[in-house]
């Protein structure tokens, strides 16, 4: 998948439109003035900066309370902030223009990769991870993870449906966000193992 994304980046930097985007552009024109467009226009706000900033602070504080430990909350907050900075850096380097600008939907600046796919992947992914660790029922834990996975997918794909991102922006955002999520989970578990050994 990373190799495919690498090919996309090369084509984008050259000013070319990847084949995936050529094939899927016509579909976007069918969404305006439909229930699907209206629904996803609302969903997209759950990944916008004005919503994510306070949400991150609140969840970080709640995780500290829930775990009675500073590590989950601090790693949650710093992890999302680091992902945000990485997303901005990647957008600056690739410098891809959006298909359309929509300031009211927080759709300004560069396009690749989608921050609405990348950052919610880390935010809601970490939240699902930390909640699932505290839930005793495996069934409920699985439900929580599926719910947040669907939420992340909906937020990301909403940017394609309302035509402020190309589909390749979304896919790349999901992939890079997932890699960040795995890295943060690994870091958390590594720190926990080190702390456990130091207490023995």
Steps between C-alpha positions, in 0.01 A plus 500: 500500500782740582652429159170590332479821702857575395396474135206733569732756662736494200208560261355775720835682531529484120161669476326187375173349627540139623286248313289432811397865511429506128268201538316633807456871421174451310336335803543816709269693268209270593503588873398872527136564601460145631447355848843339478666838448305662786581212737872501429513880502401470867731207574802687364481746791602221740848516349535877468756693704245713696343175622815291541700748711264513801407133456866399529546696823181359652577139408859533622375623838238224522758232418723624782202473736386161365846343522613698805823544310646787299640285218182418299380860498838655423577247226152556355538878486860508381436220250219691333703821497799320346275343237357844422851642449600203284190549287579869453860417403390240244246741351769766471742261328248357252322836450192362326210734433152396610228423245296777668544739793229503768603720792184426701594129493859571611614416146777746421868460422668196349324172436733198534467309727161570653521622859139392551605142422838504675434682829162343594662160434740576785251683724209258485731201454687574823172570678364162390823331608502654848128440555521138383780435750268607782191311379474150648251368244676397178172544310456858619867569434464373144188714451690809618783433256260439208305817584810719498636329187177586316515854636857548377407362157193725479695814593771423247273407210283806569779717359478318168121514493485877561775542238773666708746211457595251234447134587876441504532769769259303717665160448845644574365672812355172626825312439730759659257550787488125565879482505509786752235322708699176506815690592331677791345178632840329478660794683238488776541126553880532492494770768261289707734199481796715603303643792393152610857367491629799696244431775601133536 
